[in-house]
Amino acid sequence: MNTSSMPQQKALSEELRTLLDDPRGHRVRDDAETVRAFSRDFGPKHDDALPRAVVFAESVGDVQAVAAYAHQRRLPLIARGAGTGVSGAVNATDGCIVLSLERMNRITEIRVDDEVAVVEPGVINGDLGDAVAPYGLMYAPDPASYRQSTIGGNVATNAGGLRCAKYGVTRDSVLALDVVLADGALIRTGRDTFKGVAGYDLTSLFVGSEGTLGIVVGVTVRLRYLSTSQESISALFPTIADAAAAVLEMGRRRVQPAITEFLDAGTMEVIDASFGTRLAERGGALLLVRTDGFGAEAEAGVVRAALSDGGGQVSEPGDEFAARLIEMRRASRGDTQDDDYRVGEDVAVPRSRLVSYIHHLSEIATRHEVRLRVVAHAGDGNLHPTFWVSPDGGEEALGRLNAALDDSVRGALEAGGTITGEHGIGQFKRRWLSWEQGDRVVELQRQIKHVFDPHGILNPGKAIV
């Protein structure tokens, strides 16, 4: 933002402070540190756009007032949770207002007998899990960022996680939403019951819409039973093909683990460096499996047999290290590589194509001279390949990195897959959307966007338009 816009920025901030009765600037901030911190998420850097102001909403009324203000003045408005996304879904647009919902963090109801909770959008995913655990319940979606990401942000991207092969993604756990529309009107969609088919399913439409149709200010979620028993299993395999074949074999034996995670050698090296383990010395791929429920032990026996028959080095029953490895896997992206030269993707393919697609990724990495490692929610075919290049390569290396990304997405689509399994489109995947959906389908979605947001102020340049 250039200095000539500063007087206009200050005037806007003062108007917002007056609107929200916030003379001391507790909820409306425009200092350089705040606008910079709230200008992007954890995805690759896109540009240097900055918000004109950041508003920290503390009530539904705050959200309605700011939305109506932005609507009347045709100002871009970007709703934001914890900013843990990796697709640029909350990156700033020049001249926008960023509306942070992190202070709306109350769990307003836990209805134990109904197995339902009602939360504000700023509630941290893991905090909700902690709150319902004493009642023998859990909130099933568990993205790797569950200790940082908010329920509102999870709704915006239809987040998944390690347990989603058995329990589904966020959409499968959302019963109802309270939503502020672009003009400030408040609506409620959905119901409090597990079943209900009255009217169009607007709740599912809002889930995954990345803040482009409305601003979620309340979420009614379905809770699941917290297992009294669970079994964690690790299995090291000589090759990627062996590990992927074992995933299919578990399915053929009709067992449904709560968690089935795949890690390649590169990912094991990251864990080794972070936690002092020596996994990469022992195999070329690792499977992490967890069964739960009253049949956890019996299912674990079936899983161990399938993994062992497939050539895996399988952990013994009760091995605590196997349980710890699942938590280590959540941190497996981390290393010292510069994020400007590293991009993690989020494609999904049919499980039967896991082996061939991972081999295709390796060919892509070799062809474009980029580095690669792969972690996957193998139970549902959702892969997170990470490509990276040395910063010393400059623009030429970045060109090779982007070419590898394009080829990896084409390969996923050719395998019958999708360009995003759980991270959303944001800014960075829009160029690929028409590859999957076609121009007519994208245009229909633009028309839906226009119905809810006729002036195009809600999170412009993301997801669809």
N, C-alpha and C positions, 0 to 999 in steps of 0.2 A: 504494500500500500504506500503510495507516494505521499510526501508531506503536504501537497496541495489539498489532499482530501481530509486533513486533520480537523479543520474547523467543522466541516460537515459531519465527521465522525463524532465530535464532541456534542454537536447539536442533537444528533440522533440519540446518543447516550443519555443526555439530559431529558429528552422526551420520554424515553423508556423509564427512567428513574421516576419521573412525575407520574407516568401511567401506573407504575407498580408501587407508588408511595415508598420510594427507596432513596431518600435524600443522601444517605451516606455511602451509597454504592455497594451495599452488601450483596445485592442480587444482580446488579448491572455493572460489568467491568469492561474497560477499554484500554487498560494499560498494556504495554508492549509484551510483557511476559505472558499475560493471560491469553491475549489474542494469538500469540505464536503457539502456545501450548495447546490451544483448542482449534488449531487450523488443520489438523490431519489425524489419521489413525496410524496403526502400525504397518500399513502397507507401504509399497515403494513410493518414494516422493514423486509427486506429479508436477507441481508448480509452486510458486511462492504466494499464492492467493491467501489473503488474511481476512478474517471477519471484521466488520466495523465495530461489533460489540458482542460480548458473551453474556447471555442472561442465564442465571441459575434459578430455574423455576423451583418453587417450594410448594406449589398447590396447583390443582386443576385450573383454578381461576387465573393464576399467573400464565399458564399455557394458553388459555383462551384469549386473554388480553393481548399477549404478544402475537399470537396468530392473527387476530383481527387487525392489529396495527400493521403487520407486515402485508396482509392481504389488501388493505386499503391503499398502501403506498407502493405496492408491487415490489416488495423487497424480498430477496431470496431468504428462506428460513430453513435452517438445518438442525433437526433434532438430534441429540447426541446422548449416548449413555456413557460407558467407561472409555470408549475409544479404542477397544482392544481388537477391532476388526482388522483384516489384512487386505481388503480389496478397495480401499479408498472411498467407502460408502459415506463417511462423514467429513470428507475433505472440504475445506472452505471454498466458496465461490467469492470472487471479489465483490465487496459491498454487502455481503450477507450478514445476517444475524445468526449466531450459533446459540441454540437453546439447549442448555445442559439440563438433563433430568436426574442427575446423580443425587440431588438432595431429596428427591421424592422417593424415599427408600424405606417406607413402612410396609410391614406385613400387616394388613388390616384385618384379615380373618384367617383362621385355620378351623375348618369344619371337619372334625375328625371322622364322624360317622358317615359324612358324605364323601370323604376322601377328596376334599377340595380346599384350595387356599386362594385368597385374593390378595394381590400385591400391587404396590406402586411400581412404576417402570424402573426405578433406580435401585431396586433390591438386587443384591449380588446373588448370583445363582447358588453358590455354595452356602451362603447364609440362609437361604430358604431351605436347603437340604438339612442344615444343622437344626433349624427351628422345628421341622416336622419329624426329625428322627426319633425324639423321645416318645412319639405316638406310634412308632412302628411303621412310619410312612417315609417316602422319599419323593423328590422331584426328579424324574428320570433323565431328561436331557442333561448331559454333562460334557460340554465342550472342554478342550484342554485348558481353556482360560476360566474355568468355572469359579475359581477363587478371586477373579477380577471382573469378569464380564457381568453385565446386568441382565435381568429378565427382559427388560424392554429392548435392549440390543439383541438378545437372542431371538425375540419375536421378530424384530426387523429383518434379520437375516435367515430366519428359520433354521437356527443353529442345530447341529447334531451332537456328536460326541462319541465317546467310546461305547456307550451302552445302546446306541440307536438301532443296531441290528435286531435286538430283541424288543426294545421298548419304543422305538420310533423317534422321530425328530421333534422339534419344538411344536410344530403344527399338530402333532398327535396328542399333545398334552395341554393345548389351549382350548378352553371351553367358551370363553366370552372375553370381549375386549371393550374397554371404554376408550373412545377415540375422539380427539379434537380435530375437526376438519380444517381445511385451509382458511375458511372465513371465521374461525373461532367457535363454530357450533360444536356442541358435545353430543355424541351419539353412543349408543350401546349396541353391540352386535353379539350374537350367540345366545347362550343359555347357561343355566347352572347344572343341567343334567348331562349325563354322558351321551345320551341319545337325543336327537332332535333334527327334524328336516324341514322346518317351516321356512319358506322363502329361500332366496339365494344364500349361499354360504359366504357371507361377507367377512366373517371372522377369518376363514382360510385365505381370503383374498388379501386381507391386511397383513397376515403373517407372511414374511418374506418379501414384503413390498419396499423395504429399505427406506421407510419414511417418506415415500413419494406420494402416498395417497392420504395420509393423515398421521397424527401424532398420538401414539398410544400412551394413555395416562393411567390405565388400570388393566390388570390382567387376572382373569379367573382361570386357574390351572387345575388340571386333574393330577392327583397324587397316586402313587403306586405303593404296593407293600414293600417295606424294607426287609430284605431277606434276613432271616435269623441264622442262615448258614450260607457260606460261600466257599468255593475252592478255587485257588489260583494255580495255574499251570504254566510253565515255560518249556519251550522245546526249541533246541538249536538244530538247524538243518545244514547239510553241506552246500546246498544251492537254493536259489530263489525258486526254481521250478519245483523242488521237493517240498518246500514250505507251502507254496500255493496249491499243490496237489493235495496236501494234507487238509487244507481248508475245505476243499471240495469233498474229501472223504468224510469229514465230520458231518457235512450236510447229508451225504448219502446214508449215514447211519442215523439220521433224523434226530440229532441232538442240537439244541439251540442255546449256545452259550450267551451269557449277558455281554461278554466282551471277547472279541477276537481281533488282535492287533498284529500286524506284520511289520517287521523292521529289517531293512537290508543292512549290509555290512557297513556302509557309510554312516547310517544312523547309529549302529552299535558303537562305532568309533566315537561319535559325539557323546554317547552315554559313558563310554569308558573314560573319556577326557574329563567329563563333568563329575563323575562319581567314583572314579578309581576302580571300576570294574575291568574285566578282561574278556568281554564277550566276543569281540571281533577275532580273537585268537582261536576261538573254539568252533566257529562255523561261518557260513556265508549268509544266513538268514535266521531270524528269530521269530517265533510265534508266541504271543502271550494270550492266554485264554482264562476266562473266569466264568464259572457256573454259579448259579444262585438258586434260592428257593429251597423248599423241603427236599427236592430231588437233587440238590447240588452234588452230593457225594456220588450218587449213582451216575449222574451225567458226566461227572469228572472221570469216572472209570471208563466210560465209553470214549471220551475225548482222549485220554491217555493211550488207550489201545489204538485209536485211529492215528495218533501222532507217532507212536512207536512203530506201527506197521509201515508208516511212510518214511521211516529212516531217521526220525528225530531222536535227539538226546533229551529225554523227557524228565522233568523234575519229579521228585518223589512226593507222595501225599503229605500235606502239612508243611511243605517247604516255604518258609517265610520270605526267602529271597525272591521267589516267584511273585509274591504279592507286592514286594517293594519295587520290582521291575516295572510293574504297571504304572506306578506313580512316577518312576524315572522316565517312562515313555512320554508322559505329558510334557516333559521339559526337553524333549529330544531335538527340538529345532535349534536350540541355543548354541552359539559358538561366537568367536570373535570376528567373523566375516562381516564386512561392511554391507549393510542392508541395501545401499544403492547399487550393489553389484550382485545381489542375491534375490531370487524371487521364488517363493513357494506357491505351488499351484494346488488345485482342489477339484480334480476331475473325478468322475465315477464311471466305471464300466461294469458290464455283467460279470459276475464272479467267475464264470467259465472262461473269461478272457483275461484274467489277471496275469497269468504267466506270459502270454504273448504280448500283452501291453507293456509289462515291465521290461521285457526284452526289447521292445520297440523304443522305450525311453532310453535304454542303454545305447542303442544304435544312434538315436538322435544326439545324445550327449557326445558320442565319439565323432559324429559327422560335423558338429558345430564347435568342437573343441571346448566344451564346457564341462564343469564338474556336476555330479548328480548324486543325490541320495533319495531314498524313498521310504516313507512310512505310510501305512494304510490301515483303514478300518476294514480289514479283510472280510469281515462277516457280511458286509453289504457292498463291497467293491469300490469304496470311496478311497482314492489315493491322494496323497500329498507329496508329489515329487518336488524336490527343491533343486533348482539349477543355480549355479553361481560361477563367476569368473573372477580373475584377479583384478583388483583395481588398477594395476599397472597397465592393463590393456586399453584403458580409456574408452573412447567412443567406439572403436573397432570391436572391442570385447563386448560392449553393450549391444552392438548390432548382432553379434553372434548369439548372445543371451536371448534377445527378443525373437530371433529366428527359431531358436530351439523351443521357446514357449509356444510359438505359433504351430510348429510341427507337432508338439505334444498334444495340443488341443485338437488339431485335425485327426491325429491318431486315435484319441479318445472317441471322437464322433464316429470315425470309421469303424470302431469296435462296438458301436451301438450304445455309446455312453453319453455323458453330458459335460458341459464346460464348467459346471460348479455343482458340487454335492452338498455343500453346507455353508460356504463362506459368502455367497451372494455375488452379484455382478459388480456393484460399486461403480467406480470410474474405470477400473483397469481391464474389465472384461467386456465392456460394451462393444468393442470392435469384433468380438467373437459371437455375439448374441444371434445375429442373423444367420451365422453358419449353422446354428442348431435349429432355430425356430422358423426361419424364412421370413420374408418381408411382410407377407399378409398377416401373419400371427403377431409380429412386432407392431404393425400398424394398429391392430385391434387393441393391443395393450396401451398404445398411445391414446387411443380414444377413451379407454377406461380412465387413464390418468387425467384426461381433460374433464371428464365428468366430475371427479372428486376435487380437482385442482385447476380450474379453468384458466388461471393466470400463470400457472407453472412456477409457483414460488417455492413449493415444497421440495427440498433437496434436488435442485435442478442439476442436470448433467450426470445423473446417477441411474443405474438400473435399466431404465428404458429410454428416457430422453434427458 
